[in-house]
Amino acid sequence: MEDRPGNENRPPNRHREQNPIKFTGLMKTKQLVPAVAAVFTILCCASLTLRADDEADHTALRMIRTNYEQAVSSGDVSKLAPCLGKDVTGVMVTGEEVKGLEGLESYWKKIQDLIGPGGSYHVTVNADKTDLYGDLAVSRGSTDDVVRLGSGKELTFHSFWTAVCRKEDGVWKVVRMEAAMDPVDNVFISLRLKRAELTYGLGGLVAGAMLVWVIQLLRRCAGPSPAK
């Protein structure tokens, strides 16, 4: 077969010589780019949403801490009622177990009796870390406490605490709390010892006075011996 004239000078057709496999792969890659970009955008939005939710949870939990500080400073722990779960339990710094709001109020009354009339109690709650596990939150930290007795004497101490909160109907509530301090050298033990010393001291004084009175009474009843 004879060559057509002019074919020897015609440039090769690049489109005809392109590998069809490579062309198909390129088209598929171009189609995947929008899909990957969409997935990446969705993941970024989800991550931002989770961060926003976590920050909202941490803000709500910090509000519980603020409410506790205010309730203690005011001497009215009933203000904590909206922050407590219906089955809340705890172990306080004195080692006493409390159950429910009534148990907490009863415990606080004992503390106020130890402080005495005209005294005050202020606390600063320091949160070291809070971990979120869905509808559960576990927090831990320490407290700086200042107790001013009715006599005007000021006492300071520190304690360590752990609290477990749970979301109930979308609201964070405290369901378990525990606090600890030195079981021997602490202000509450000192207050109780001083009160015991005062009580026993007064009791001893009264007993001694009664004993002297009885002895004097017996001597008077005996009277002088009759002369013979």
Residue frames as a rotation matrix with the C-alpha (Angstrom) as fourth column:
MET 1
0.595 0.804 0.000 0.00
0.804 -0.595 0.000 0.00
0.000 0.000 -1.000 0.00
GLU 2
-0.230 -0.682 0.694 1.30
0.640 -0.644 -0.419 3.38
0.733 0.348 0.585 -0.90
ASP 3
-0.435 0.003 -0.901 1.77
0.794 -0.472 -0.385 6.07
-0.426 -0.882 0.202 1.70
ARG 4
0.658 0.691 0.299 -0.44
0.752 -0.623 -0.215 9.06
0.038 0.366 -0.930 1.37
PRO 5
-0.121 -0.746 0.655 1.42
0.602 -0.580 -0.549 12.17
0.789 0.328 0.520 0.42
GLY 6
-0.032 0.010 0.999 2.30
-0.436 -0.900 -0.005 14.44
0.899 -0.436 0.033 3.33
ASN 7
0.876 0.421 -0.235 1.95
-0.001 0.489 0.873 11.78
0.482 -0.764 0.429 6.06
GLU 8
0.218 -0.870 -0.441 5.67
0.834 0.401 -0.378 11.71
0.506 -0.286 0.814 6.63
ASN 9
-0.684 -0.493 0.537 5.62
0.217 -0.841 -0.495 15.38
0.696 -0.222 0.683 7.79
ARG 10
0.308 0.878 0.365 2.45
-0.245 -0.298 0.923 15.16
0.919 -0.374 0.123 9.96
PRO 11
-0.589 -0.513 0.624 3.16
-0.714 -0.030 -0.699 15.38
0.378 -0.858 -0.349 13.78
PRO 12
-0.751 0.294 -0.592 1.98
0.358 0.934 0.009 12.41
0.555 -0.205 -0.806 15.85
ASN 13
0.120 0.889 0.442 -1.47
-0.307 -0.390 0.868 12.67
0.944 -0.240 0.226 17.48
ARG 14
-0.796 -0.520 0.310 -0.80
-0.410 0.086 -0.908 12.85
0.445 -0.850 -0.282 21.25
HIS 15
-0.105 0.842 0.529 -4.43
-0.969 0.034 -0.245 12.11
-0.225 -0.538 0.812 22.15
ARG 16
0.684 0.378 -0.624 -4.34
-0.577 0.804 -0.144 8.90
0.447 0.458 0.768 20.17
GLU 17
-0.056 -0.824 -0.564 -1.07
-0.061 0.567 -0.822 7.81
0.997 -0.012 -0.083 21.75
GLN 18
-0.320 -0.046 0.946 -2.18
-0.890 -0.327 -0.317 8.50
0.324 -0.944 0.064 25.41
ASN 19
-0.922 -0.072 -0.381 -2.40
0.044 0.957 -0.287 5.38
0.386 -0.281 -0.879 27.60
PRO 20
-0.072 0.989 0.132 -6.11
-0.234 -0.145 0.961 4.67
0.970 0.038 0.242 28.25
ILE 21
0.228 0.126 -0.965 -5.39
0.785 0.563 0.259 3.10
0.576 -0.817 0.030 31.67
LYS 22
-0.711 -0.562 -0.422 -3.58
0.702 -0.596 -0.390 6.18
-0.033 -0.573 0.819 32.90
PHE 23
-0.774 0.475 0.419 -6.34
-0.202 -0.812 0.548 8.40
0.601 0.340 0.724 31.57
THR 24
0.223 0.897 -0.383 -9.01
0.157 0.354 0.922 6.41
0.962 -0.266 -0.062 33.43
GLY 25
-0.013 -0.314 -0.949 -6.99
0.970 0.225 -0.087 6.55
0.241 -0.923 0.301 36.68
LEU 26
-0.927 -0.365 0.082 -6.60
0.349 -0.923 -0.165 10.29
0.136 -0.124 0.983 36.33
MET 27
-0.373 0.878 0.301 -10.32
-0.273 -0.414 0.868 10.74
0.887 0.242 0.394 35.88
LYS 28
0.374 0.505 -0.778 -11.05
0.543 0.561 0.625 8.63
0.752 -0.656 -0.064 38.96
THR 29
-0.445 -0.634 -0.632 -8.55
0.893 -0.264 -0.364 10.65
0.064 -0.727 0.684 41.00
LYS 30
-0.910 0.148 0.388 -10.22
-0.068 -0.974 0.214 13.87
0.410 0.168 0.897 39.94
GLN 31
0.045 0.995 -0.084 -13.57
-0.129 0.089 0.988 12.45
0.991 -0.034 0.132 40.99
LEU 32
0.216 -0.016 -0.976 -12.24
0.827 0.535 0.174 11.40
0.520 -0.844 0.129 44.41
VAL 33
-0.766 -0.624 0.153 -10.86
0.460 -0.698 -0.548 14.84
0.449 -0.350 0.822 45.31
PRO 34
-0.350 0.682 0.642 -14.27
-0.551 -0.704 0.448 16.43
0.757 -0.196 0.623 46.01
ALA 35
0.585 0.595 -0.552 -15.33
0.044 0.656 0.754 13.38
0.810 -0.465 0.358 48.05
VAL 36
-0.083 -0.718 -0.691 -12.18
0.886 0.264 -0.382 13.50
0.457 -0.643 0.614 50.17
ALA 37
-0.834 -0.208 0.511 -12.58
0.060 -0.955 -0.291 17.23
0.549 -0.212 0.809 50.66
ALA 38
0.091 0.955 0.281 -16.20
-0.487 -0.203 0.849 16.71
0.868 -0.214 0.447 51.78
VAL 39
0.555 0.058 -0.830 -15.20
0.518 0.757 0.399 14.02
0.651 -0.651 0.390 54.29
PHE 40
-0.505 -0.833 -0.227 -12.42
0.753 -0.295 -0.589 16.24
0.423 -0.468 0.776 55.64
THR 41
-0.623 0.348 0.700 -14.85
-0.319 -0.931 0.180 19.14
0.714 -0.111 0.691 56.03
ILE 42
0.477 0.858 -0.191 -17.35
-0.219 0.326 0.920 16.94
0.851 -0.397 0.343 57.88
LEU 43
0.271 -0.466 -0.842 -14.65
0.815 0.577 -0.057 15.65
0.512 -0.671 0.536 60.24
CYS 44
-0.777 -0.575 0.255 -13.46
0.396 -0.762 -0.512 19.19
0.489 -0.297 0.820 60.97
CYS 45
-0.250 0.780 0.574 -17.00
-0.532 -0.606 0.591 20.34
0.809 -0.158 0.566 61.71
ALA 46
0.631 0.473 -0.615 -17.61
0.163 0.694 0.701 17.33
0.758 -0.542 0.362 63.97
SER 47
-0.189 -0.804 -0.564 -14.35
0.866 0.134 -0.482 18.01
0.463 -0.580 0.670 65.83
LEU 48
-0.816 -0.080 0.573 -15.30
-0.060 -0.973 -0.221 21.65
0.575 -0.214 0.789 66.36
THR 49
0.190 0.969 0.155 -18.75
-0.453 -0.054 0.890 20.61
0.871 -0.239 0.429 67.57
LEU 50
0.491 -0.074 -0.868 -17.26
0.595 0.756 0.273 18.16
0.636 -0.651 0.415 70.08
ARG 51
-0.615 -0.778 -0.129 -14.87
0.664 -0.423 -0.616 20.79
0.425 -0.465 0.777 71.37
ALA 52
-0.551 0.497 0.670 -17.73
-0.422 -0.859 0.290 23.25
0.720 -0.123 0.683 71.78
ASP 53
0.536 0.780 -0.323 -19.78
-0.150 0.465 0.873 20.64
0.831 -0.420 0.366 73.67
ASP 54
0.124 -0.588 -0.799 -16.83
0.844 0.486 -0.226 19.79
0.521 -0.646 0.557 75.92
GLU 55
-0.829 -0.451 0.331 -16.26
0.258 -0.833 -0.489 23.46
0.497 -0.319 0.807 76.70
ALA 56
-0.089 0.886 0.456 -19.96
-0.563 -0.422 0.710 23.88
0.822 -0.193 0.536 77.56
ASP 57
0.619 0.276 -0.735 -19.74
0.315 0.770 0.554 20.86
0.720 -0.575 0.390 79.90
HIS 58
-0.321 -0.829 -0.458 -16.63
0.842 -0.029 -0.539 22.20
0.434 -0.558 0.707 81.61
THR 59
-0.713 0.131 0.689 -18.31
-0.205 -0.978 -0.026 25.58
0.671 -0.160 0.724 82.08
ALA 60
0.378 0.925 0.042 -21.34
-0.407 0.126 0.905 23.93
0.832 -0.359 0.424 83.71
LEU 61
0.463 -0.280 -0.841 -19.09
0.681 0.720 0.135 21.89
0.568 -0.635 0.524 86.01
ARG 62
-0.686 -0.720 0.102 -17.15
0.519 -0.583 -0.625 25.00
0.510 -0.376 0.774 87.03
MET 63
-0.257 0.686 0.680 -20.46
-0.479 -0.702 0.527 26.60
0.839 -0.190 0.509 87.97
ILE 64
0.676 0.442 -0.590 -21.10
0.226 0.637 0.737 23.76
0.702 -0.631 0.331 90.46
ARG 65
-0.172 -0.840 -0.514 -17.75
0.904 0.073 -0.422 24.58
0.392 -0.537 0.747 92.07
THR 66
-0.774 -0.080 0.628 -18.71
-0.007 -0.991 -0.135 28.27
0.633 -0.110 0.766 92.31
ASN 67
0.233 0.952 0.197 -22.09
-0.393 -0.093 0.915 27.41
0.889 -0.291 0.353 93.82
TYR 68
0.476 -0.136 -0.869 -20.41
0.672 0.693 0.260 25.24
0.567 -0.708 0.421 96.46
GLU 69
-0.631 -0.773 -0.066 -18.05
0.665 -0.495 -0.558 28.04
0.399 -0.397 0.827 97.47
GLN 70
-0.588 0.469 0.659 -20.95
-0.373 -0.880 0.293 30.48
0.718 -0.073 0.693 97.80
ALA 71
0.477 0.813 -0.332 -23.11
-0.094 0.424 0.901 28.02
0.874 -0.399 0.279 99.74
VAL 72
0.154 -0.508 -0.847 -20.34
0.886 0.450 -0.109 27.30
0.437 -0.734 0.520 102.26
SER 73
-0.812 -0.534 0.236 -19.47
0.408 -0.808 -0.425 30.96
0.417 -0.249 0.874 102.71
SER 74
-0.351 0.772 0.530 -23.11
-0.536 -0.630 0.562 31.86
0.768 -0.087 0.635 103.32
GLY 75
-0.872 -0.017 0.489 -23.60
-0.443 0.453 -0.774 28.96
-0.208 -0.891 -0.402 105.75
ASP 76
0.168 0.978 0.121 -26.63
-0.659 0.203 -0.725 27.75
-0.733 0.043 0.679 103.77
VAL 77
-0.809 -0.562 0.170 -25.83
-0.285 0.629 0.723 24.48
-0.514 0.536 -0.670 102.01
SER 78
0.031 0.890 0.455 -29.45
0.408 0.405 -0.818 24.15
-0.912 0.212 -0.351 100.87
LYS 79
0.393 0.043 -0.919 -28.38
-0.641 -0.704 -0.307 26.40
-0.660 0.709 -0.249 97.98
LEU 80
-0.672 -0.728 -0.135 -26.60
-0.636 0.474 0.609 23.34
-0.379 0.495 -0.782 96.60
ALA 81
-0.055 0.735 0.676 -29.87
-0.117 0.668 -0.735 21.47
-0.992 -0.120 0.049 96.06
PRO 82
0.795 0.411 -0.445 -30.04
-0.463 -0.063 -0.884 22.19
-0.392 0.909 0.140 92.27
CYS 83
0.118 -0.862 -0.492 -26.48
-0.952 0.043 -0.304 20.82
0.283 0.504 -0.816 91.90
LEU 84
-0.612 -0.366 0.701 -27.04
-0.659 0.727 -0.196 17.52
-0.438 -0.582 -0.686 93.72
GLY 85
-0.612 0.379 -0.695 -28.27
-0.348 0.660 0.666 14.25
0.711 0.649 -0.271 92.24
LYS 86
0.370 0.883 0.288 -31.22
-0.702 0.063 0.710 12.56
0.609 -0.464 0.643 93.87
ASP 87
0.936 -0.074 -0.344 -29.03
0.234 0.861 0.451 9.73
0.263 -0.503 0.823 95.19
VAL 88
0.311 -0.878 0.364 -25.96
-0.355 -0.463 -0.812 11.80
0.881 0.123 -0.456 96.07
THR 89
0.919 -0.160 -0.361 -23.60
0.393 0.453 0.800 10.39
0.036 -0.877 0.479 98.71
GLY 90
0.435 -0.814 0.385 -20.28
-0.229 -0.513 -0.827 11.52
0.871 0.271 -0.410 100.09
VAL 91
0.458 -0.425 -0.780 -17.54
0.880 0.344 0.329 11.25
0.128 -0.837 0.532 102.68
MET 92
0.914 -0.019 0.405 -16.60
-0.025 -1.000 0.010 14.57
0.405 -0.020 -0.914 104.24
VAL 93
0.107 -0.976 0.188 -13.22
-0.385 -0.215 -0.898 15.78
0.917 0.024 -0.399 105.54
THR 94
-0.097 -0.096 0.991 -14.06
-0.995 0.022 -0.095 14.58
-0.013 -0.995 -0.098 109.04
GLY 95
-0.953 -0.271 -0.136 -14.59
-0.285 0.954 0.091 11.04
0.105 0.126 -0.986 107.73
GLU 96
-0.451 0.864 0.224 -18.36
-0.119 0.191 -0.974 11.24
-0.884 -0.466 0.017 108.20
GLU 97
-0.864 0.219 0.454 -20.61
0.504 0.371 0.780 9.77
0.003 0.902 -0.431 105.51
VAL 98
-0.508 0.740 -0.440 -23.54
-0.391 -0.654 -0.648 11.81
-0.767 -0.157 0.622 104.22
LYS 99
-0.716 0.387 0.581 -26.51
0.678 0.585 0.446 10.81
-0.167 0.713 -0.681 102.08
GLY 100
0.159 0.839 0.521 -28.69
0.912 -0.326 0.248 13.26
0.378 0.436 -0.817 100.25
LEU 101
-0.129 -0.132 0.983 -29.22
0.056 -0.991 -0.125 16.94
0.990 0.039 0.135 100.91
GLU 102
0.816 0.495 0.298 -30.56
-0.270 -0.131 0.954 16.25
0.511 -0.859 0.027 104.41
GLY 103
0.701 -0.628 -0.338 -27.39
0.713 0.595 0.371 14.40
-0.032 -0.501 0.865 105.36
LEU 104
-0.227 -0.796 0.561 -25.27
0.756 -0.507 -0.414 17.26
0.614 0.330 0.717 104.06
GLU 105
0.178 0.371 0.912 -27.31
-0.248 -0.880 0.406 19.81
0.952 -0.298 -0.064 106.03
SER 106
0.978 0.169 -0.122 -27.01
0.055 0.356 0.933 17.72
0.201 -0.919 0.339 109.19
TYR 107
0.283 -0.951 -0.126 -23.24
0.953 0.293 -0.079 17.48
0.112 -0.097 0.989 108.74
TRP 108
-0.272 -0.408 0.872 -22.93
0.423 -0.864 -0.272 21.20
0.864 0.295 0.408 108.16
LYS 109
0.665 0.554 0.501 -24.88
-0.238 -0.478 0.846 21.96
0.708 -0.682 -0.186 111.33
LYS 110
0.820 -0.437 -0.370 -22.30
0.565 0.513 0.646 19.98
-0.092 -0.739 0.667 113.31
ILE 111
-0.157 -0.910 0.383 -19.51
0.914 -0.281 -0.293 21.99
0.374 0.304 0.876 111.71
GLN 112
-0.019 0.218 0.976 -21.24
0.006 -0.976 0.219 25.25
1.000 0.010 0.017 112.59
ASP 113
0.942 0.336 -0.026 -21.69
0.001 0.072 0.997 24.07
0.337 -0.939 0.067 116.18
LEU 114
0.393 -0.881 -0.265 -17.94
0.915 0.348 0.203 23.43
-0.086 -0.322 0.943 116.35
ILE 115
-0.328 -0.516 0.791 -17.19
0.634 -0.741 -0.221 26.88
0.700 0.429 0.571 114.94
GLY 116
-0.489 0.217 -0.845 -19.52
0.784 -0.316 -0.535 28.57
-0.383 -0.924 -0.016 117.40
PRO 117
0.608 0.794 0.016 -21.89
0.744 -0.562 -0.361 31.56
-0.278 0.231 -0.932 117.15
GLY 118
0.787 -0.246 -0.566 -20.54
-0.270 -0.962 0.042 34.44
-0.554 0.120 -0.824 115.14
GLY 119
-0.221 -0.924 0.313 -17.99
-0.041 0.330 0.943 32.26
-0.974 0.195 -0.111 113.34
SER 120
0.601 0.372 -0.707 -17.55
-0.691 -0.202 -0.694 31.82
-0.401 0.906 0.136 109.61
TYR 121
0.038 -0.524 0.851 -16.26
0.276 0.824 0.495 29.33
-0.960 0.216 0.176 107.08
HIS 122
0.593 0.072 -0.802 -14.80
-0.680 -0.490 -0.546 30.23
-0.432 0.869 -0.242 103.68
VAL 123
0.164 -0.500 0.851 -13.46
0.282 0.850 0.445 27.82
-0.945 0.167 0.280 101.09
THR 124
0.186 -0.188 -0.964 -11.68
-0.905 -0.414 -0.094 28.12
-0.382 0.891 -0.247 97.76
VAL 125
0.601 0.117 0.791 -12.02
0.061 0.979 -0.192 25.06
-0.797 0.164 0.581 95.54
ASN 126
-0.114 -0.725 -0.679 -9.09
-0.864 -0.265 0.428 24.31
-0.490 0.636 -0.596 93.23
ALA 127
0.838 0.428 0.338 -9.77
-0.184 0.806 -0.563 21.87
-0.513 0.410 0.754 90.38
ASP 128
-0.204 -0.976 0.070 -6.70
-0.363 0.142 0.921 20.03
-0.909 0.163 -0.383 89.10
LYS 129
-0.941 -0.112 -0.320 -8.34
-0.339 0.332 0.880 18.00
0.007 0.937 -0.350 86.35
THR 130
-0.001 0.966 0.260 -11.75
-0.555 0.216 -0.804 16.98
-0.832 -0.145 0.535 85.01
ASP 131
-0.962 -0.273 -0.013 -12.21
-0.181 0.600 0.780 13.96
-0.205 0.752 -0.626 82.74
LEU 132
-0.061 0.972 -0.228 -15.38
-0.906 -0.150 -0.397 13.51
-0.420 0.182 0.889 80.69
TYR 133
-0.967 -0.124 0.224 -16.78
-0.040 0.938 0.345 10.07
-0.253 0.324 -0.912 79.90
GLY 134
-0.527 0.830 0.185 -19.99
0.548 0.165 0.820 10.75
0.650 0.533 -0.541 78.03
ASP 135
0.375 0.784 0.494 -22.59
-0.036 -0.520 0.853 11.61
0.926 -0.338 -0.167 80.67
LEU 136
0.801 -0.200 -0.564 -20.10
0.598 0.230 0.768 11.12
-0.024 -0.952 0.304 83.52
ALA 137
0.435 -0.699 0.567 -17.44
-0.189 -0.687 -0.702 13.55
0.880 0.198 -0.431 84.74
VAL 138
0.642 -0.347 -0.684 -14.71
0.757 0.426 0.494 12.83
0.120 -0.835 0.537 87.28
SER 139
0.513 -0.439 0.738 -13.01
-0.167 -0.894 -0.416 15.83
0.842 0.091 -0.532 88.88
ARG 140
0.493 -0.409 -0.768 -10.27
0.859 0.366 0.357 16.09
0.135 -0.836 0.532 91.46
GLY 141
0.155 -0.469 0.870 -8.42
0.101 -0.868 -0.486 18.87
0.983 0.163 -0.087 93.23
SER 142
-0.546 -0.383 -0.745 -7.82
0.789 0.063 -0.611 20.56
0.281 -0.921 0.268 96.56
THR 143
0.595 0.732 0.333 -9.36
0.511 -0.664 0.546 23.20
0.621 -0.155 -0.769 98.80
ASP 144
-0.731 -0.669 0.133 -8.05
0.339 -0.525 -0.781 26.16
0.592 -0.525 0.611 100.79
ASP 145
0.307 0.916 -0.259 -10.24
0.627 0.011 0.779 26.57
0.716 -0.401 -0.571 103.87
VAL 146
-0.787 -0.450 0.422 -10.37
-0.001 -0.683 -0.730 29.42
0.616 -0.576 0.537 106.37
VAL 147
0.191 0.822 -0.537 -12.39
0.708 0.264 0.655 29.00
0.680 -0.505 -0.532 109.58
ARG 148
-0.641 -0.300 0.706 -12.96
-0.229 -0.804 -0.549 31.95
0.733 -0.513 0.447 111.90
LEU 149
-0.502 0.413 -0.760 -14.21
0.775 0.605 -0.183 30.87
0.384 -0.681 -0.624 115.31
GLY 150
0.565 0.801 0.196 -16.76
0.561 -0.548 0.621 32.77
0.605 -0.241 -0.759 117.34
SER 151
0.589 -0.430 -0.684 -13.92
0.629 -0.286 0.723 33.79
-0.507 -0.856 0.102 119.66
GLY 152
0.831 -0.266 -0.488 -12.20
-0.446 -0.843 -0.301 35.53
-0.332 0.468 -0.819 116.73
LYS 153
-0.140 -0.920 0.367 -9.42
-0.356 0.393 0.848 32.96
-0.924 -0.012 -0.382 116.29
GLU 154
0.542 0.270 -0.795 -8.67
-0.829 0.018 -0.559 32.06
-0.137 0.963 0.234 112.67
LEU 155
0.002 -0.471 0.882 -7.78
-0.142 0.873 0.467 28.56
-0.990 -0.126 -0.065 111.49
THR 156
0.279 0.034 -0.960 -6.58
-0.953 -0.112 -0.281 27.53
-0.117 0.993 0.001 108.03
PHE 157
-0.188 -0.352 0.917 -6.27
-0.195 0.929 0.316 24.08
-0.963 -0.119 -0.243 106.51
HIS 158
-0.360 -0.005 -0.933 -6.25
-0.933 -0.022 0.360 22.21
-0.023 1.000 0.003 103.20
SER 159
0.052 0.386 0.921 -8.00
-0.241 0.900 -0.364 19.11
-0.969 -0.203 0.140 101.92
PHE 160
-0.894 -0.287 -0.345 -8.08
-0.415 0.232 0.880 16.95
-0.172 0.929 -0.327 98.81
TRP 161
-0.051 0.976 0.213 -11.29
-0.434 0.171 -0.884 16.02
-0.899 -0.137 0.415 97.05
THR 162
-0.996 -0.055 0.070 -12.77
0.037 0.455 0.890 13.91
-0.081 0.889 -0.451 94.28
ALA 163
-0.243 0.962 -0.121 -16.23
-0.446 -0.222 -0.867 14.40
-0.861 -0.157 0.483 92.78
VAL 164
-0.879 0.106 0.464 -18.26
0.429 0.599 0.676 12.38
-0.206 0.794 -0.572 90.31
CYS 165
-0.403 0.756 -0.515 -20.97
-0.526 -0.652 -0.546 14.18
-0.749 0.050 0.661 88.34
ARG 166
-0.697 0.281 0.660 -23.61
0.608 0.720 0.335 12.76
-0.381 0.635 -0.672 86.05
LYS 167
-0.894 0.437 -0.101 -25.91
-0.418 -0.731 0.540 14.38
0.162 0.524 0.836 83.52
GLU 168
-0.618 0.785 0.041 -29.54
0.639 0.532 -0.555 14.05
-0.458 -0.317 -0.830 84.60
ASP 169
0.503 0.838 0.212 -32.05
0.769 -0.321 -0.553 15.39
-0.395 0.441 -0.806 82.08
GLY 170
0.469 -0.380 0.798 -29.25
0.638 -0.479 -0.603 17.30
0.611 0.791 0.018 80.41
VAL 171
0.658 -0.213 0.722 -28.04
-0.516 -0.826 0.226 18.96
0.549 -0.521 -0.654 83.63
TRP 172
-0.233 -0.838 -0.494 -24.84
0.034 0.501 -0.865 18.08
0.972 -0.218 -0.088 85.47
LYS 173
0.732 0.477 0.486 -25.41
-0.508 -0.094 0.856 16.85
0.455 -0.874 0.173 89.05
VAL 174
-0.436 -0.853 0.285 -23.03
-0.826 0.254 -0.504 15.71
0.358 -0.455 -0.815 91.78
VAL 175
0.586 0.649 -0.485 -23.65
-0.421 0.755 0.503 12.04
0.693 -0.090 0.716 92.60
ARG 176
0.732 -0.411 -0.543 -20.56
0.661 0.624 0.418 11.25
0.167 -0.665 0.728 94.70
MET 177
0.493 -0.615 0.615 -18.04
-0.367 -0.788 -0.495 13.37
0.789 0.018 -0.614 96.58
GLU 178
0.713 -0.365 -0.598 -15.14
0.680 0.567 0.465 12.55
0.169 -0.739 0.653 98.85
ALA 179
0.552 -0.572 0.606 -12.73
-0.424 -0.819 -0.386 14.76
0.718 -0.044 -0.695 100.77
ALA 180
0.668 -0.414 -0.618 -9.72
0.679 0.680 0.279 13.87
0.304 -0.606 0.735 102.89
MET 181
0.473 -0.613 0.633 -7.23
-0.540 -0.769 -0.342 15.57
0.696 -0.181 -0.695 105.16
ASP 182
-0.626 -0.767 -0.138 -4.73
-0.316 0.411 -0.855 14.60
0.713 -0.492 -0.500 107.85
PRO 183
0.224 0.830 -0.512 -6.76
0.199 0.475 0.857 12.29
0.954 -0.293 -0.059 110.14
VAL 184
0.125 -0.254 -0.959 -4.78
0.978 0.196 0.075 13.27
0.169 -0.947 0.273 113.25
ASP 185
-0.569 -0.446 -0.691 -3.44
0.570 -0.819 0.059 16.79
-0.592 -0.361 0.720 112.88
ASN 186
-0.549 0.437 0.713 -6.40
0.553 -0.450 0.701 18.84
0.627 0.779 0.005 111.67
VAL 187
-0.804 0.159 0.573 -8.48
-0.374 -0.885 -0.278 21.72
0.463 -0.437 0.771 112.96
PHE 188
0.222 0.973 -0.060 -11.60
-0.563 0.178 0.807 19.67
0.796 -0.146 0.587 113.65
ILE 189
0.273 -0.225 -0.935 -9.75
0.628 0.779 -0.004 17.28
0.729 -0.586 0.354 115.93
SER 190
-0.781 -0.625 0.005 -8.19
0.433 -0.546 -0.717 20.28
0.451 -0.558 0.697 117.68
LEU 191
-0.463 0.686 0.561 -11.57
-0.617 -0.704 0.351 21.92
0.636 -0.183 0.750 118.16
ARG 192
0.529 0.697 -0.484 -13.07
-0.166 0.644 0.747 18.77
0.832 -0.314 0.456 119.62
LEU 193
-0.073 -0.640 -0.765 -10.10
0.779 0.442 -0.445 18.27
0.623 -0.628 0.466 121.95
LYS 194
-0.894 -0.250 0.373 -10.33
0.025 -0.857 -0.514 21.84
0.448 -0.450 0.772 123.19
ARG 195
-0.036 0.957 0.287 -14.05
-0.691 -0.231 0.685 21.46
0.722 -0.174 0.670 123.72
ALA 196
0.512 0.178 -0.840 -13.45
0.301 0.879 0.369 18.21
0.805 -0.442 0.397 125.62
GLU 197
-0.535 -0.775 -0.335 -10.76
0.652 -0.126 -0.748 19.86
0.538 -0.619 0.573 127.74
LEU 198
-0.733 0.322 0.599 -13.11
-0.449 -0.891 -0.071 22.72
0.511 -0.321 0.797 128.56
THR 199
0.319 0.932 -0.174 -15.96
-0.492 0.320 0.810 20.35
0.810 -0.173 0.560 129.38
TYR 200
0.389 -0.230 -0.892 -13.86
0.604 0.795 0.058 18.07
0.696 -0.561 0.448 131.58
GLY 201
-0.720 -0.684 0.116 -12.15
0.396 -0.542 -0.741 21.05
0.570 -0.488 0.662 133.17
LEU 202
-0.411 0.670 0.619 -15.45
-0.704 -0.664 0.252 22.60
0.579 -0.332 0.744 134.15
GLY 203
0.556 0.629 -0.544 -16.72
-0.188 0.732 0.655 19.20
0.810 -0.262 0.525 135.27
GLY 204
-0.073 -0.683 -0.727 -13.66
0.728 0.462 -0.507 18.71
0.682 -0.566 0.463 137.45
LEU 205
-0.844 -0.218 0.490 -14.06
-0.079 -0.853 -0.515 22.18
0.531 -0.474 0.703 138.94
VAL 206
0.046 0.950 0.308 -17.71
-0.761 -0.167 0.627 21.55
0.647 -0.263 0.716 139.76
ALA 207
0.555 0.132 -0.821 -16.92
0.215 0.931 0.294 18.10
0.804 -0.340 0.489 141.21
GLY 208
-0.480 -0.822 -0.307 -14.14
0.598 -0.051 -0.800 19.56
0.642 -0.567 0.516 143.34
ALA 209
-0.687 0.286 0.668 -16.37
-0.496 -0.856 -0.144 22.32
0.531 -0.430 0.730 144.64
MET 210
0.422 0.899 -0.118 -19.10
-0.555 0.359 0.750 19.83
0.717 -0.251 0.651 145.51
LEU 211
0.244 -0.412 -0.878 -16.59
0.545 0.807 -0.228 17.61
0.802 -0.423 0.422 147.31
VAL 212
-0.818 -0.552 0.161 -15.37
0.225 -0.564 -0.795 20.54
0.530 -0.614 0.585 149.45
TRP 213
-0.326 0.782 0.531 -18.97
-0.761 -0.551 0.344 21.49
0.561 -0.291 0.775 150.21
VAL 214
0.564 0.535 -0.628 -19.83
-0.127 0.809 0.574 17.93
0.816 -0.244 0.525 151.28
ILE 215
-0.207 -0.731 -0.650 -16.76
0.673 0.376 -0.637 17.72
0.710 -0.570 0.414 153.55
GLN 216
-0.879 -0.102 0.466 -17.60
-0.181 -0.832 -0.524 21.03
0.441 -0.545 0.713 155.19
LEU 217
0.077 0.986 0.149 -21.21
-0.733 -0.046 0.679 19.92
0.676 -0.162 0.719 155.63
LEU 218
0.435 0.030 -0.900 -20.11
0.318 0.930 0.185 16.68
0.843 -0.366 0.395 157.32
ARG 219
-0.638 -0.736 -0.228 -17.84
0.516 -0.188 -0.836 18.59
0.572 -0.650 0.500 159.67
ARG 220
-0.656 0.453 0.603 -20.63
-0.594 -0.804 -0.042 20.91
0.465 -0.386 0.797 160.67
CYS 221
0.424 0.856 -0.295 -23.00
-0.480 0.489 0.729 18.05
0.768 -0.167 0.618 161.27
ALA 222
0.045 -0.470 -0.882 -20.43
0.588 0.726 -0.357 16.30
0.808 -0.502 0.309 163.45
GLY 223
0.722 0.268 0.638 -20.03
-0.212 -0.792 0.573 19.43
0.659 -0.549 -0.514 165.60
PRO 224
-0.258 -0.854 0.452 -17.75
-0.754 -0.114 -0.646 19.69
0.604 -0.508 -0.615 168.68
SER 225
-0.343 0.076 -0.936 -17.45
0.341 0.939 -0.049 16.70
0.875 -0.336 -0.348 171.00
PRO 226
0.667 0.662 0.343 -19.56
-0.101 -0.375 0.921 17.04
0.738 -0.649 -0.184 174.25
ALA 227
-0.306 -0.784 0.540 -17.53
-0.671 -0.225 -0.707 17.85
0.676 -0.579 -0.457 177.43
LYS 228
0.094 0.276 -0.956 -17.37
0.402 0.868 0.291 15.12
0.911 -0.412 -0.029 180.05
